[in-house]
Amino acid sequence: MEETSKGSRFAKPAPEIGNPVTNFPDEPRFHSLPPFPGGRLSLSLETILPGVTDDAEQAGALAFHALGDTGGIHGAETQNAVAAAMQDQIAQADWRERPRFLFHLGDVVYLNGESSQYVAQFYEPYQYYDAPIFAIPGNHDGEVAANAREDMNAETALHGFMQNFCSPTPKRFFKHRSTMTQPYCYWRLEAPFVHVIGLYSNIDGQLDRRGEQRQQDWLIEQLKSAPADKWLVVAAHHPCFSLDQTHGGYVEILSAMDAAFLAGDRAPDLVLAGHVHSYQRFSRDFLGKTPPYIVAGAGGFANSSRSLHKLQRGLAIDRLPFTTARPSVRLESYDVMNAGFLRVTASAARLKADYFSVSFDDPPIRSGSAKDSITIECGRTPKSAR
């Protein structure tokens, strides 16, 4: 039988058991980006929430939600349940602990990012979420329909995302929520105590088309200019590390990030991703730090426990942390049975990420306390609690 360098020409190679990074396709799909607007590609949270800086300083912290892979073609029941859990956190929290926004980690709309799907898959599920929603695109947000080349009326890649998240001015496509005014599909959110650098990893986990490095150069600039006295969070849809059976971690996004972190002489304090429909938290020894790498892609598309992405077949985890095939990378915690979301809290002295689960029961069971927590303190090794 004829074979390629990566195995059979009829099947994808099975992942190496215990390796959180997989091989990359020989010919990855990469769709062209929207016209580049130029400028700093940054947005201050203060322009969206006037007074948030004073509020955060008075409270001593800023909290926000994060999750990915919410939109769906299987119905909105799970997404609605997760959204309701976040809504209740906002409504019930003391004002000092209230999450002030949601940072979406991509795959807002399935399957091809159609603008016509935003009401059903985004606006309606979040119509009661009383805070701004920012986002980076996922592969499904940037994908185009198979017949797009033949259909002159087909939308270009990221058309729906740019229309709903990167509008020059706020517009109302849905009666209860306006479009957002982010500067571009990759951008930086400047907030009290924390800056979030959001990247676009395109269709198959690349910052740039092979042979180019426009987004990577931009990332290096952001790393160099990010304030040293604020926590730094880097987010991309495709994860650097994952021990799931279906996708695994993406070697090119990992390589691009590492090269930028080295060139910018700044490692992030936290790395967030989606794409894999489950929750996983890794720790990694890198540049004298131990930043957590968190996958939070159980935001609603997977509508049953069975449809979540499970860990590699044959992977035996007797205890946590589990040292992967890359000794510097350890799996610290995971949940492949429930939907869920993150709450990140930044203060001057610490950065904390709490994961809350939402079951697929009817009615859904919510974890009253965090199912997993990681706390990063200035100059100290992160502390986890499970």
C-alpha positions, 0 to 999 in steps of 0.5 A: 500500500502506498504511504506518505511520510506521516502514515497511510494515505487513507487515514490520519495518524493516531496521536502518540499516546501522552504527547500533547502536541500533534503533527501538522498537515502537509497542506494546512488550510489558510483563508485570507484575512480581511483588509488590514486596518493599520494602527495599534489594534488595541482597545481600552475597556474604559471606552466600552465601560466608562468608569471601569478603571475607577471601579476596579481600583476601588474593588482591588480586582477585575473579573471576567468570563472566558469560554469557547465553542458555543455556537451550534447546529444541534440546538441551543440548550447547552449554550443557554444553560452555560450562558444562564450560569454566567448571567447568574454569577453577574447578577448574584456577585458582590459588585467588587467580584462581578465579572465585567465582560466575556472573552470568547475564544472562538467558534461563535457560529457554526459551520461556516461563520455565516452572518445569518446565523448570528441571531440564533447562535449568538445573540439569542443565547446571550440576550440576558448576559449583562456585560460586553462580549469580546471575541477572537475568531475560531476556525468555523468563524473563518471557514467558508462554504465549499461552494463559495468560489462558484457562488458570487454572493457567498460571504468571504472568510470572517465576514460575519465575525467582522460585521458583528465584532469589528463594526466601525460603530455599534449597530443593532442586528438584534434588539437586545445587544449591539455589535462590538467595535473591536479593531480587528480579528487579532487585537489587544484588550487593555483593562485594569490589572490585565491585558489580553492579547487575542490572536487569530489562528485561522483554519488549521492553527497558524498565525500566518500563512507559511512564509509570512509573519505579519501577525507574529511580528505584531504579537512580538510588538505587543509583548514588548510594549505590554506593561510590566506591572499588569498580568498578560493573557494570550488567547488563541482558538487552537490550543498549544497543548491538548491530550484529546483524541480528536485534535491534540495540540497544534505544533505551528501555533505553539512554535509561533507563540514560543518564537514570539515570546522569546523575541519579545522577551516576555512570557505570558502569565496565562494562555487560553484556547478553545477548539477542543470541546472539553476542559484541560489545564496544563502547566509548563516550565518556560522562560523561568515561569510556569504559565498555565495553558488552559483549554476551555472549549466546552461552551455549548456546541457539544450538547451531550457528555458523549459529544465532548472530546475525550482524552486519548484512547489508551492514555492511563492517568493514575494521578494528577499532575500527569507528566506528558511525553514533553517533560516540561508540560504537565496535565494538571486538571481536566473535565471531559464530562460537563460543559463549563466556563472560566472566570478569571480574576486579576488584581495587583498581586494575583491572577486567578482562573476558576472553572465552573462546570454545567452538566447536561442534565435537565435541569442542568446541575451547576458547580456551586464552587469552582471545579478547578482553580489556579492562582498565580502570585507575583514571583511565585509558582502557581498554586492549583486547587481541585 
